[in-house]
């Protein structure tokens, strides 16, 4: 049973997350030749202040770029 975990920054619409789940499930099912009913997808949304790039949080980086 394939189990896929996806970490993304918080803020995507429910429609985008539904599309992501659907398309990832279809792709994994195809590549692994596993029934799509057996594919599990978990999206973990991370707050921008909890995600760092090059020593700074994404929140701080986005404030600087404004």
Secondary structure, DSSP 8 states (H G I E B T S, - for coil): --EEEEEEES---HHHHHHHHHHHHHHHHHHHT--GGG-EEEEEEE-GGG-EETTEEHHHHHHHT-
